[in-house]
Amino acid sequence: MYASEQPEIREKSATNAGDRCLFPSTRNLRASARVLTYIRTRRMCRRIHCLLLVLLTLSSSWGHAAEAPVRAGLTWPTPSSRVDARIPGWPLTQVLGRIAGKTGWEVFLEPGVDRPIQATFTNLAPADALRRLLGGLNFSLQPQANGPARLYIYSSDRDRATQRIQAEDTRPGRIKNELVVRLKPGAKRTIEEIAALVGGKILGKVAKLNAYRLQFETPEAAEAARKTIAALTDDVAAVENNYRWEAPTTVDATSGTVSNPAAPLKPKVSPDGKNTVVGIIDTAAQPLSGDKEAFVLSRTDLVSGASTDPGIWHGTAMAEEFLRGVSLTDTSADGSTVRLRLYNTYGANETATSFDVTRAVFQAAEDGVSILSLSLGGPEPSPMLQESLSSFAEQGGLVFVAAGNQGTAAPYYPAADPHVIAVTAVNQQGEPMSWANWGSYVDIGAPGVTYVPFQGNTWVITGTSPATALTAGMAAGYASRTGSNLSTVRQVVLKEMSFTPTKP
C-alpha cells in the first residue's frame, strides 16, 4: 500500500521566500509529540540546507565535476562514418546486433565463437573499429549488387560464418514495430483475439491498466494494426506507443581515494514493523558493499538478465548513493528504518521501455513502496506511465526523477511529468552543469558527481542520476528521522533544494 497521507499540489511559487522551511506555527501544535516532531523537522531542514552547501562545495573541487556523463554504446551514424564506442563487456552477439542496426549490413557469425567485448575508442575508421570490436576474430565485408553489404565474422574459415545476427535498433524514442493496447473494462474481445486479428505478438501486460504490449514484424505492420485496433471502439480504450529509453550513464574507475561526506549507517528494526520503503527503478544491482545489503528487502526483475560489465553496475551505484543520502539525514545512533526494493527494468539490454517502467511502478506500489527514484527517460511522454505516476502520487507516494543529461531546456520524460520531483545536477553556485537539463519542469538541484567505493575500486559517477539517488536518500532519511509525513518531506525538499531554471 502507499503511504496514507495526501500530497500537496505541485506549486513551485507556493514557498515563502523569507522562511527557512514551510511548517505549521507552534501554536497549532498542541500535542507534545507533534511539538517534538516540529522541532526535529526545523533542525533537519537547516541540516539539509547546510549539507547541500557542503556537498556542492566538495563536488565543485573534484576533477570529474565538469565532465559530461558517458553512456555505453556505439556511435556509427552511417556505414562509412568514423566510429565511437564504449563497450563494457557486452557479448559479441550484442555488439554485432548494434553494428547491424547502425549500418544496415547483414551480419553473419561463426557459431560458437561468442565472447565478451570490452572496447573504448573514438573517431576510428570503420575497418579499424571492427578490429577493436570483434575480439580478435577475422572479418570480411562483402558488397552486394542488389542489397546491403554482408559482414562475415569467423575464426579461420569464412564459410563457417552462418549464424545470421538480428539487427537491433537501440535508439531512444518510439519503438516503431510495437503498440500498447488498453482494453475497456468488460471488453468482449480478448487481447488474444485482437492480436490474432492484426498479426501481433503479445509480449507483456500491465494488469492494473488492462494494457498489453504487442510486437509486429515491421513498423509498417504496426501502423496498419494501429488503424484496425483503433476502430474497435467497443473494446479498446486506447492505442499508445511504447518508448525505448536510453541507457544510464556509465561509471569509471578512478585512482586514489576520495572521501565522500557520509555517516555510519546501520539498519534499525522498527518496533511497529513500519519502515520507510523506497524503490529504485534502474538496472539490476550487485550485492551492496559492507553492511548495506541489510537495507535491501527485495530485488525484482521486470526484465530478465543483467549487465555483463565486470565493474559496478548503474543500479548498484544508485543504491549505494541513495544510502549515502540516507546517512546524511538519518543520523540516529540506533540506526535507520529506511529500506530498499530494487527493480530491474533493463535486464541485459542497453535500454529500458516505458512499458516495463510502468510495470515497475505498479509492482512497487503493491510492494509497499512510498518513495521512488528513477534515473531514466526520453523526449516523449508515455500516457500509460503518466497515469501510473499520477496514481502513485495521489495515494501519497513521492517520486524523484533524473532531469536528463542532454544540456537542454526541452522536456524530458518522465521528469517533466507534473506528479514527480525533477532533479538536475548543479554546481556550487546553484547553476546547472553544462550537460544537465535545466528546463522549467526541473524542481530541484543537487551535486551531479560522486565517488563510490566498491569491490576494491573507487568509481566516479557523473550525471543527474546520482543527484536524484542522493536526493531520494536524503528525503527518505529525513522522513525516517523526523517522523514527518511525505507531504511535509516534499515541501522541505522543494524549499531547501529549489532550482530556478536559467540558461547556463
N, C-alpha and C positions, 0 to 999 in steps of 0.2 A: 504494500500500500504506500501511497505517497504520504508525505508529511501533511498534517491536518490543517495547518494554517494557510490562509489565502494570500497570494502575492499582492504587492502594491501595483497599481497601474504604472506602466513604464513612462516616466515623465522626467526627462533629464533636467529640466529647469525647475523642478519642484524642490530642490535642495536649497537651504538658506545659506547664502554665501558667508554670513557672519558667524555661523555655528561651526563648532568643531565636528559635531555629529548631529544626526536627527534622532532625538529621543523624547519621550513624554516628560513633562515637567515633574519635579519631585512631589508636588502637592497632589498629583494624581496617582502616586504610587503609595497606596495605603498599607498593603501587607508588607511585613518585614522582608519576606523572601523576594518580593518584587523590588524593594529598595536595594537589596544586595545585588540583584541582577543588574539593576540600573547602574550602580557604582562600578561593578565589574565591566559593564559594557562601555562606560565612559573611559575607563582606564585602557581597555583593549582597543578602543577606537584610536586613542592617542598612540598606542603601541603600533598599530597598523600603519599609521601615517609616518611615524619615525622609522619603522622597519623598511618601508618603501624607499625613503630617502637614502638609507644605508645601502640597500640593495642596488639602487640606481647609481650611487657613487662608486660602488665596487665594480659593477658591470661596465661602467664607462672607462675603468682603468685596465680592463682585460683586453688583450691584444685581438681577440676574435670579435669584439663587440661590433665593429663596423663591417664585418664580412657578411655578405648575403648568404642565407641558408642555401644548401645544396641538396638536390634531390637525386636519388638513384634513378638511372635510366639511360636512354640512348637518344642522342640528338643527331638525326640523319635526315635533313629536310628533303633531299632528292637523291636518286641513286648516284649522281656524280658529285654531290656536295661533300665538303670536308666534314669530319665526324667528331663529335664529343661523346665521351662515355664515362659513366661511373657505375660499375657493375660490382656489387658487394657479395660475390659468391653465389650468383644465380646458377641453376643448371644450364648446361649448354643449350638444351632444347628450348628453354625460356628465352635465352638470348637470340636464338635463331628465329623464334616466333616474332620477336620485336624487329629483327632485321627484315623479315619478310613483310611485316606490316608497314615498315617505314619506306622500303624501296619498291615494293610491288613485285619483287623477284619470287620465282618458285624455288623453294629451298628443299634439298634432299640430303639426308644424313645417313651415314652408315650405321645400322642398328648396333647397339651395344657399346658405343663409344661416348655416351653422355658423360659429362664431368662438370664439376663446379668451375665457374669462371669468375675470376677477380681481375678487374682492369679499370684503370682510371687514366684518361688522357684527354687532350683537347686538340682540335684542329689538325687531325690526321687525314691524309688522303684515303679513299675507300680501301685500296689494297693493303695499306699499312694498318688501317683499322681492323680489317679482317684478320690479319696475322696476330693482332693483340687479343682479338675476341674469340678465337677458335681453339685456344688451349693447346697449341702445338700441332693440331691436325692440318692435313693438306686441304686445299680447296681449289675449285675450278669454276670460273664464271663463264657461262656459255650463252652468247646472244642467240635469240631465236628469230627467224624471219617473220613469223606470224604470231607473235605472242611475247610475253615478258621473258627476260633473261632467266636462266636457271643457274642456281648456285649449288654445287655439289661439295659436301664435306666428308672426308674419308681419311682412313689411316694410311693406306697404301694403294688401294685399287679403286678408281672412280666408279667402276661398275657396281661396287658394293653399296653405294650411296642410294638406297632405295626407299628409305623412310621419308615420306612427304611431311614436311613441317607445316602446321596450320598457321597462317598469318594472324597476328594479334594486333588489334588497334587499341592502344592504351591511352590515347589522347583524352584529356579531361573534356567532359561535355556529354551531350546526349548519346546514348548507346543506340545507334541507328537501326539495328535489327532486333530491338526489344520494345515491348509495350508493357505498361502496368494497367491491368483491368480491374476496376472496382465494381462489384455487383451490388444491386439493391437488396435490402432485406426481403426475404421471401421470393427471390428471383426464381422463375420456373426453369430457366435453362441453367444447367450446371456449368462450371468453368471447363470441365472436360468436354462437354458438348460444344461450347464456343471455340475451344482450342482446335477441336476436330474440324469444325466448320471452316476455320481460316488457316489451317495448317500450321498452328503454333505448338511449341513445346513448353509445357509448364515447368518452370524452374524453381518456384517457391511461392509462399503465401504469407500474408500478414492477416491472421485470423480476426484480430480486433477491428480491422478496417474492411474485411471481406475483399481483400486485394490480392491479386495474383500477378506473378511475373511471367510473361510469355516471351519466348525467343523464336525468331524466324530465320530462314535460310539466308535471306538477303534484306538489305534496307528497303528495297522496292516491295518485297513481300510484306514487310511490316507496315508500310504505308497503305497498301491495299487492304490489309487486315484492319487497320485503324478505321477506315471508312465503313467497312462492313460491321464491325463491332459497335461503332458509334450509332449506327442505325437501329440497334437492338434496344430501343429506349425503354421497353417494359422491364428489362432485366439488368441493364448496365447503367451504373451511376456515373461513371467517368472512365475515360481512356487517357492515361497520362504517359509521360516519358520516364524512362529510367536513366539516371545520370551516373557517369563514371567520374569519381573524384580523385584528384591527383594524390600521389603517394606522399607520405610525410617526409619532411626533410631528413637527410641522413645525418649521422653523427660521426665525429672524428676523434681518434685518439690523440692526446697531446702529451708532451714530455713534461716532467716535473710534477710538482704537487701544488694544486691551487685550493685554497681554503674558502669554501662557501659558508656564509653565515648559516648556522643550524644549531639546534639544541638537541640534547639526548632525547630520544623518543622511545616509549615502550607502550604496548597495548594495555589498556585497563579493562577489566571485566565490569560491565555496567550492572549495578545492583538490581535494577528493574528489567534488565535484559534489552534495554533500548540503546542502540548505537546510532551515530551519525553515519549513514551508509552512503558512500559515493561511488558512482560508476564512471569508469574511464572507457570510452569507446575509441578504439585505436587498433594497432596491430596486436598480434599475440605478444605476450610478455614472458621473459625468462624468470626463473626464481629470483626474488629480490635479494639484495645484499644484507648480510648480518641478520639482525632480528626483525627486519622489516617484513619478511614473508608472513610473520604472525598477524599482520594487519589485513592480509588478503583472505576474504571469505570464500571467493569462488573465481574461477576462470571459465568463461563461456565462449565457445567457438561458434559464431554465427556463420562463419565460412571456415571450412576445414583447411588444415595446413598451417604452416608458419614459415617465417623467413629462414633462408639458409645462410644468412650473413653470420660469420663467426664472431662478430663484435656485438656490442649492445644493440638491441632492437629498439625501435622508436617507442613501442608500447612500454617496454621496460624503463626507458629513460623518463617517460612521462609519469609513471608510477613512482619512481624514485624522487623526481622533482616535486610531485604532489605531496609526498610525505615530508619532504623538506619544508614545504609551505606549512603543513600542519605543525611541525616542530617550532615554527616561529611564533605561532599564536596560541597554541595549546601547550602551555608551559607548566601544567600541573605536575607536581612531583610524583603523584601516584599513577601517572600515565594518561593516555588518551582513549576515548571511546569511539574515535573515528575508525571506520573500517572501509575496505575497498572491495569492489567487484569489478573484474576486468573483462571486457567484451571485445573479442577479436572479429573485426569485420573485413580484414584483408586476406587472411589465410596466407598462401604463398604468393599472392598477386601483388603487383605494383600499386593497384588502385582498389578503392572500395566503391560500392554503389550506393546511391541514395536509398534503394530498396532495402539493402541489408542494414544500413544505418537505422532506418525506420524500425526494422525488426528488433534491433538492439535497444532502441528507446523503449519499446513496449515490454521487452524482456526485463529491462532494468526496473521498470515500474512494478512488474509482477514480483521482482526480487526484493522489493522494499527499499530501493534506492531513492534518495531525496535530493541529491545533488549530482549533476552530470558534468563531465569535462570532455569536450570534443576538439580534436585538432585536425580537421579535415574540411573539405568543401570545394566549391566550384562557382562559376559565374552565373549559373541559372538555378532558380528555386525549384524545389520539389513540393508540390501541394500536399502530397501524402505525408512527407516528413514535417512540413509546417503544421499539419493537423496534429501529428503525434506530439510535437513540442508544445503546441498550444494546450493540449490535454494535460501534459505533464505539469506545465506551469499553473494551469487553473486548479490543479489539485495540490498546490503548494510546493511544487518542485522548483529547483534553482538550476539553471543551465548556463555554463560558461563555454564559449566557442571561440576558437582562434580566428582572428580577423583576416589572416592570409598574408602571404609574403610576396605579393606582386608589386608593391610600391605604388599603389594607385588608390584613388578615391572611389573607384567603381564598386558597386555592391558585390559582396562575396557571401555565398550562402553555405550553411545556414546561419552564419554570423549576422547577416543582415535581417534575419527574422526578428520581428518585434518582441517575441517572447523569450529571448535569450539575452545574456550579457556578453557583448562582443569585446574581445581583449586584443589590443595591439601591443607592439613592443616599442618602448620609448627609451630615450637617453636621459642623462641626469637633469637636463632642462625640461623634461616632460614632453619633448618633441619626438615624433615618430622616427624610428630608424629609417634610413634611405630605402630599404627594401620592404618595410612594413606598410600594410594598408592603413589608410587614415581617413576613410570616408565618414560621412555624417552618421552612419549606423554604428560607429565604434563608440563604446561606452567608457571603457577604462584602459589605462596603460600600465604596463609592468615591465621589468627587465626582460630582455629577449635573448640573453646569453647566460649560460650556466655551465658548471662543470660537475660531472657525476662520476665518482669513483666506482668502478665495477670490475670484478674479476681481475684485480691487479693492475688495471689501467685507469687513467683518468680520461673521461670523454667530454668533449666540448659540444654543447647543443645550442644551436642558434635558430631563432625564429619566433613567430608568435605562438608556436606550440608550447615551449617551456614557459612563456609568460602566462599562458592560460592554465597550465597544470599548477604552477606556483600559486596563482590567484585562487584557484579552486581549493587548493590545500589550505591556504590562509583562511578562506571563508569557512571551510569545514572545521578547522581548528578553533576558530572564533566561536562558532555555534556550539561546539562541544565544551569549550572552556567556560563560556558565559551562560549557557543555557538559553540563549536568545533564540526566538523563532526565526524562520528563514526570511520572513518579510523584513524583520529588523536587520538581519545579515545583509540582505540585498541593499537596503538603504545605506548602511555603513560602507559597503564596498563601493557603491556608486559615488558616495561623497569623498571618501578618503583616497580613492584611486581614479578620480574622474579625469577624463580626457576630452579636451576641446579640439575638435578637428581643425587643423591648419595645414596648409600645403607646406611640405618640407622645403 
